[in-house]
Amino acid sequence: MNQDRNERKREHIDFIDEVSNADNCYVNLENLNKNKMHLDEEYQDKLAALTDERTQQNRLYEERIAKLRQDEQYKHDLLQDRMARMVEEKAEHDRKFQEKLTSIQQELSSRQGAYHQKLEHIRVHEVEKDEKHREGVWQLELEKKQKQEEIQAQIDALNLEILKQDKIYEEKINAFLQDQSYKEDVLKSRTAINRDWNDEHEKYQNRLMEIERDRAEVDTDYEEKSRLLRLELENYDKNLQERIARINQERQVQVQLIDDRVAQVQQEKARQDELYRIQLEKLEQDKLYQERMNRLKEDTRETDRLHAESQEHLRREREALEASYLENDNQNRMPTLKRLKEIEDEYEVADKHLDVRGWNVLGNRGENIGRINELIVDTEVMKVRYLDVDVDNSITNEKESRHVLIPIGVATIDQKDDKVVIPTLDRSMVMKCPSYTGQAVTRDYEHTLLTTLSPDYTIGSNSRSDFYNQESFDDAKFYGERKKRKSIIFNK
């Protein structure tokens, strides 16, 4: 009878466990459905936001394209107008430059012609002056020669007259010698002749002196005229040199003015060329702007393609998430981990000294992490899998308490005091662990927890037997020297 009673009691317990497992599975299924609905809503919201963003981007893109086309057309028209104006201005500038150059060349030619005419006129005038001077000198020489000839003729006439008088005197002497009777008459005649001769000689001398005076006057007049002619020639040469210097100075001034005007024209041409170069650079910049616009259009098309790919990727992710949810629905249908207080009516800890609930938890540096609030038990094998740690408020800086689950193989029991030490945990890592609010522990939660505690953790098989064979769930490491007490034993 006792055996039947135990069998009925065992069957009742199994039935309760099955009902509890079914209830937990139902709860997990509802949670998964809620999560799926929530993710569907988030997906729909993200899809709507992406659609709105895409619509807004398309509208902005169309506006920008329209504006860019307008700007491009405006710039193209403006560029065409500016090119036409530049071509006209360059043609007008070249025409004006040619006109200025032609006028300057004509003016230079006319000034050179006038300068040559002035030089020719001065040379002709100088030749005429030289001819007049030579003619005046020749006239003076001719007059001097005529005067000398006249004086020589008078001297010759006086000499002839003297010769005649001498001949007459000789005849009278001869006649006196022939006629001795006329001696006194001859003497008288001789005296008279001498007196006449002396008178004639004196007249001759006076005439000669007059001729010499006339000759001296003629020479003085000649010298004076020659001096005046030389002075006139010197003044004329001086005036001529001054006029030539003044003409050369005027020519230099005109040449300088012409050079200045040519330099101004060249500077103007250089400035126009610089403006033309600037316009060409502007055209190059506009061309670069057009190329950038083309690249922008290509980038926009690439953005559209990437957006389409992102939408396709989101769609695939949604399908993958739906598939993963379906898979998780099947995988999470595993025996539920329960809190120890939920099964205390049926089970109890065999060794009270190993009930670590209420013990303080220390980190790798001996700092206080919190205290153990509860034990999470695998009811299938009746082993503790997790320690429910109530985190100290000094770590969270929050009024409400925060709980985290620690795999039992990660912690160890202090050998002397009733404390639990976690060598791989510190105060900063506690805040990275996912919070535990008393909900059912799922495999996703366990993966997240193990990944946080050990970055080298890799997700392996999801089967129950393989998963809990990891070192993180080895309770032998938890008890250490107290291994002789084995594990927490649950008695019915």
C-alpha positions in Angstrom: 0.0 0.0 0.0 2.8 2.3 0.8 4.4 1.5 -2.5 1.1 2.4 -4.3 0.8 5.6 -2.3 4.4 6.5 -3.3 3.7 5.7 -6.9 0.5 7.8 -6.9 2.4 10.6 -5.1 5.2 10.4 -7.7 2.6 10.4 -10.5 1.0 13.4 -8.9 4.3 15.2 -8.7 5.1 14.3 -12.3 1.6 15.6 -13.4 2.2 18.8 -11.5 5.6 19.2 -13.1 4.1 18.6 -16.5 1.4 21.1 -15.8 3.9 23.6 -14.5 6.1 23.0 -17.5 3.2 23.4 -19.8 2.2 26.6 -18.0 5.8 27.9 -18.3 5.9 26.9 -22.0 2.6 28.7 -22.5 4.0 31.8 -20.7 7.1 31.6 -22.8 5.0 31.2 -25.9 3.0 34.3 -25.0 6.1 36.2 -24.2 7.6 35.2 -27.5 4.3 36.2 -29.3 4.4 39.5 -27.5 8.0 40.0 -28.4 7.3 39.0 -32.0 4.4 41.5 -32.1 6.6 44.2 -30.6 9.3 43.5 -33.1 6.7 43.5 -35.9 5.5 46.9 -34.7 9.1 48.1 -34.5 9.7 46.8 -38.0 6.6 48.4 -39.3 7.5 51.7 -37.5 11.1 51.5 -38.9 9.7 50.6 -42.4 7.2 53.5 -42.2 10.0 55.8 -41.0 12.3 54.6 -43.7 9.5 55.1 -46.3 8.8 58.6 -45.0 12.5 59.3 -45.0 12.8 57.9 -48.5 9.9 60.0 -49.7 11.3 63.1 -48.1 14.7 62.3 -49.6 13.1 61.8 -53.0 11.3 65.1 -52.6 14.4 66.9 -51.5 16.3 65.1 -54.3 13.8 66.2 -56.9 13.8 69.7 -55.5 17.6 69.8 -55.5 17.7 68.3 -59.0 15.2 70.9 -60.2 17.1 73.7 -58.5 20.4 72.4 -59.8 18.9 72.1 -63.3 17.6 75.7 -63.1 20.9 76.9 -61.7 22.7 74.9 -64.4 20.5 76.3 -67.2 20.9 79.8 -65.7 24.6 79.4 -65.4 24.8 77.9 -68.9 22.8 80.8 -70.4 24.9 83.3 -68.3 28.0 81.6 -69.4 27.0 81.7 -73.0 26.1 85.4 -72.7 29.4 86.1 -70.9 31.3 84.1 -73.6 29.6 86.1 -76.3 30.3 89.4 -74.5 33.9 88.3 -73.9 34.3 87.5 -77.6 32.8 90.8 -78.6 34.8 92.7 -76.0 38.0 90.9 -77.2 37.2 91.7 -80.8 36.4 95.3 -79.9 39.5 95.5 -77.8 41.7 94.1 -80.6 40.1 96.5 -83.0 40.7 99.5 -80.7 44.2 98.2 -80.1 44.9 98.0 -83.8 43.4 101.4 -84.4 45.5 102.9 -81.6 48.5 101.2 -82.9 47.8 102.4 -86.4 47.2 105.9 -85.2 50.4 105.9 -83.1 52.3 104.5 -86.1 50.8 107.2 -88.4 51.5 109.9 -85.8 55.1 108.6 -85.4 55.5 108.5 -89.2 54.1 112.0 -89.5 56.3 113.3 -86.7 59.3 111.6 -88.2 58.4 113.1 -91.6 58.1 116.6 -90.0 61.4 116.1 -88.2 63.1 115.1 -91.4 61.5 118.0 -93.2 62.7 120.4 -90.5 66.2 118.9 -90.7 66.1 119.2 -94.5 64.9 122.8 -94.2 67.6 123.6 -91.7 70.2 121.9 -93.9 69.1 123.8 -97.0 69.0 127.0 -95.1 72.5 126.3 -93.8 73.7 125.6 -97.3 72.1 128.9 -98.5 73.8 130.7 -95.6 77.1 129.0 -96.5 76.6 130.0 -100.1 75.8 133.6 -99.1 78.8 133.7 -96.8 81.0 132.3 -99.5 79.5 134.8 -102.0 80.1 137.7 -99.6 83.7 136.6 -99.0 84.2 136.3 -102.7 82.7 139.7 -103.2 84.9 141.2 -100.6 87.9 139.5 -102.2 86.8 140.8 -105.5 86.5 144.3 -104.2 89.8 144.0 -102.4 91.4 142.8 -105.6 89.8 145.7 -107.6 91.1 148.2 -105.1 94.5 146.7 -105.2 94.4 146.8 -109.0 93.3 150.4 -108.9 96.0 151.3 -106.5 98.6 149.3 -108.6 97.3 151.2 -111.7 97.8 154.6 -110.0 101.2 153.5 -108.8 102.1 152.4 -112.3 100.7 155.7 -113.7 102.9 157.7 -111.2 105.9 155.6 -112.0 105.3 156.3 -115.7 104.9 159.9 -114.9 108.1 159.9 -112.9 109.8 158.1 -115.8 108.5 160.8 -118.1 109.7 163.5 -115.8 113.1 161.8 -115.5 113.3 161.5 -119.2 112.4 165.1 -119.6 114.9 166.0 -116.9 117.6 164.0 -118.8 116.6 165.7 -122.0 116.9 169.1 -120.3 120.2 168.1 -118.8 121.4 167.0 -122.2 120.1 170.3 -123.7 121.8 172.1 -120.9 125.0 170.4 -121.5 124.6 171.2 -125.2 123.9 174.8 -124.5 126.3 176.4 -122.0 124.6 179.6 -122.4 121.5 178.5 -121.0 123.2 177.2 -117.8 121.4 179.6 -115.5 118.2 178.9 -117.2 118.9 175.3 -116.8 119.7 175.7 -113.2 116.6 177.7 -112.8 114.7 175.1 -114.7 116.4 172.4 -112.8 115.4 174.1 -109.6 111.9 174.5 -110.8 112.0 171.0 -112.0 113.2 169.8 -108.7 110.6 171.8 -107.0 108.0 170.4 -109.3 109.4 167.0 -108.8 109.3 167.5 -105.1 105.8 168.7 -105.3 104.8 165.8 -107.5 106.7 163.5 -105.2 104.9 165.0 -102.3 101.6 164.6 -104.1 102.6 161.1 -104.9 103.4 160.4 -101.3 100.1 162.0 -100.2 98.3 160.0 -102.8 100.1 156.9 -101.8 99.2 157.6 -98.2 95.6 158.1 -99.2 95.7 154.9 -101.1 97.2 153.1 -98.0 94.6 154.7 -95.8 91.9 153.6 -98.3 93.5 150.1 -98.3 93.6 150.1 -94.5 90.0 151.2 -94.4 89.1 148.5 -97.0 91.0 145.9 -94.9 89.3 147.2 -91.7 85.9 147.1 -93.4 86.8 143.6 -94.7 87.8 142.5 -91.2 84.7 144.0 -89.7 82.5 142.4 -92.3 84.3 139.1 -91.8 83.9 139.4 -88.0 80.2 140.2 -88.4 79.8 137.3 -90.8 81.7 135.0 -88.4 79.5 136.3 -85.5 76.4 135.8 -87.6 77.5 132.3 -88.6 78.3 131.5 -84.9 75.0 132.8 -83.8 73.3 130.9 -86.6 75.2 127.7 -85.7 74.3 128.3 -82.0 70.7 128.8 -82.9 70.8 125.9 -85.3 72.3 123.7 -82.5 69.7 124.9 -80.0 66.9 124.3 -82.5 68.4 120.8 -83.2 68.7 120.1 -79.5 65.1 121.4 -78.9 63.9 119.3 -81.8 65.7 116.3 -80.5 64.3 116.9 -77.0 60.8 117.3 -78.5 61.4 114.1 -80.4 62.5 112.3 -77.3 59.5 113.7 -75.4 57.2 112.5 -78.3 59.0 109.2 -78.4 58.6 108.8 -74.6 54.9 109.8 -74.9 54.5 107.3 -77.7 56.3 104.6 -75.6 54.1 105.5 -72.6 51.0 105.2 -74.8 52.3 101.9 -76.2 53.0 100.7 -72.6 49.5 101.8 -71.5 48.0 100.0 -74.5 50.1 96.9 -73.7 49.1 97.1 -70.1 45.5 97.4 -71.1 45.9 94.4 -73.4 47.6 92.5 -70.6 44.7 93.4 -68.3 42.2 92.3 -70.9 44.2 89.1 -71.4 44.2 88.6 -67.6 40.4 89.1 -67.5 40.1 86.7 -70.4 42.2 84.2 -68.5 40.1 84.7 -65.4 37.0 84.1 -67.5 38.6 80.9 -68.9 39.4 79.8 -65.3 35.8 80.5 -64.4 34.7 78.4 -67.3 37.0 75.6 -66.0 35.4 76.0 -62.6 32.0 75.8 -64.1 33.0 72.7 -65.9 34.3 71.2 -62.7 31.0 72.2 -61.0 29.2 70.4 -63.8 31.4 67.4 -63.3 30.7 67.5 -59.5 27.0 67.8 -60.3 27.2 64.7 -62.5 29.1 62.9 -59.7 26.4 64.1 -57.2 23.8 62.6 -59.5 25.7 59.3 -59.7 26.1 59.4 -55.9 22.3 59.9 -55.6 21.7 57.0 -57.9 24.2 55.0 -55.8 22.3 56.1 -52.6 19.0 55.0 -54.2 20.6 51.6 -55.0 22.0 51.3 -51.4 18.6 52.3 -50.0 16.9 49.6 -52.1 19.6 47.1 -50.9 19.0 48.2 -47.3 15.3 47.7 -47.7 16.0 44.2 -49.1 18.4 43.5 -46.3 15.8 44.6 -43.7 13.2 42.4 -45.4 15.7 39.5 -45.2 16.5 40.3 -41.6 12.8 40.3 -40.8 12.4 37.0 -42.4 15.4 35.7 -40.5 14.0 37.1 -37.3 10.7 35.4 -37.9 12.5 32.2 -38.6 14.7 32.6 -35.5 11.5 33.4 -33.4 10.0 30.2 -34.7 13.2 28.3 -33.9 13.4 29.9 -30.5 9.7 28.9 -29.9 10.9 25.3 -30.4 14.2 25.6 -28.6 12.8 27.5 -25.6 10.4 24.7 -24.9 12.8 23.2 -22.4 12.4 22.3 -18.7 12.0 25.5 -16.8 14.5 26.7 -14.3 12.7 27.6 -11.1 13.5 29.7 -8.1 14.1 27.7 -4.9 11.3 29.4 -3.0 8.8 28.2 -5.6 9.6 24.6 -4.8 10.3 24.9 -1.1 6.9 23.2 -0.3 8.1 20.1 -2.0 11.9 20.2 -1.6 14.4 21.6 1.0 18.1 21.9 1.3 19.6 18.9 3.0 22.6 20.7 4.5 21.7 24.0 6.0 25.3 25.1 6.1 25.4 25.1 2.3 22.3 27.2 1.8 24.2 30.3 0.6 21.1 32.5 0.4 21.7 35.8 2.3 25.5 35.4 2.0 27.5 38.4 0.8 29.1 38.4 -2.7 32.7 39.7 -3.2 34.4 40.7 -6.4 37.9 40.0 -7.7 39.3 42.8 -5.5 37.4 41.9 -2.4 34.8 44.7 -2.9 31.2 44.1 -2.0 29.0 43.3 -5.0 25.8 42.4 -3.1 24.2 39.4 -1.5 22.6 36.2 -2.8 18.9 36.6 -2.8 17.8 33.3 -4.4 19.0 30.1 -6.0 17.8 29.1 -9.6 17.4 25.3 -9.7 17.2 22.9 -12.6 14.3 20.8 -11.4 15.1 18.0 -13.9 18.5 17.1 -12.4 17.9 19.0 -9.1 21.0 21.2 -9.4 21.6 24.8 -8.8 22.4 26.6 -12.1 22.5 30.3 -11.1 22.9 32.5 -8.1 20.4 35.4 -7.9 22.5 38.3 -6.7 20.9 41.4 -5.3 23.4 44.1 -6.4 24.5 46.7 -3.8 22.8 50.1 -4.2 26.2 51.8 -4.1 27.0 50.3 -7.5 23.7 51.0 -9.2 23.1 54.4 -7.6 19.4 53.7 -7.8 16.7 53.4 -5.2 15.2 50.2 -6.6 17.1 47.0 -6.3 18.8 45.4 -9.3 19.3 41.6 -9.6 21.6 39.7 -11.9 22.2 36.0 -12.3 25.6 34.5 -11.9 26.4 30.9 -13.1 27.3 28.8 -10.2 30.6 27.6 -11.8 31.9 31.2 -12.0 31.7 31.7 -8.1 33.4 30.0 -5.2 32.6 29.7 -1.5 35.1 31.3 0.8 36.9 28.6 2.9 36.6 30.4 6.2 33.6 32.8 6.2 30.1 32.5 4.8 30.9 34.5 1.7 30.8 33.9 -2.0 33.7 35.1 -4.1 33.5 35.8 -7.9 37.1 36.0 -9.2 36.2 37.2 -12.7 33.7 39.9 -11.7 34.1 43.5 -10.6 31.8 46.4 -9.9 31.9 47.8 -13.4 31.1 44.4 -15.0 28.1 44.0 -12.8 26.4 46.9 -14.6 27.0 45.2 -18.0 25.2 42.0 -17.0 21.5 41.8 -18.1 19.1 42.5 -15.3 17.0 39.6 -13.8 13.4 40.6 -12.8 12.1 37.1 -11.9 11.0 36.2 -15.4 11.5 32.8 -16.9 15.2 32.2 -17.9 15.4 31.7 -21.7 18.4 30.4 -23.7 18.8 33.8 -25.3 19.2 35.4 -21.8 21.7 32.7 -20.9 23.8 33.4 -24.1 23.7 37.1 -23.4 24.8 36.6 -19.8 27.7 34.2 -20.6 28.9 36.5 -23.4 29.0 39.4 -21.0 30.9 37.5 -18.3 33.3 35.9 -20.8 34.0 37.7 -24.1 35.6 34.5 -25.4 32.4 32.6 -25.0 31.0 31.2 -28.3 27.5 30.0 -28.8 27.5 26.2 -29.3 24.8 23.6 -29.3 21.5 24.6 -27.8 20.8 21.2 -26.5 20.2 21.1 -22.8 22.8 18.4 -21.9 25.6 20.0 -23.9 24.8 23.6 -22.7 25.0 22.9 -18.9 28.2 20.8 -19.3 30.3 24.0 -19.5 32.7 25.1 -16.8 30.4 28.0 -15.9 27.9 25.5 -14.5 30.4 23.2 -12.7 29.2 23.2 -9.1 32.4 21.4 -8.0 34.4 24.6 -8.5 31.8 26.4 -6.4 32.3 24.3 -3.2 36.0 23.8 -3.4 37.3 22.3 0.0 33.7 21.6 0.9 33.5 19.1 -1.9 33.0 16.3 0.5 29.6 17.7 1.1 29.1 17.4 -2.6 26.3 19.7 -3.7 23.2 21.2 -2.4 21.0 18.1 -1.8 17.2 18.5 -2.0 15.0 16.3 0.1 11.4 15.8 -0.5 
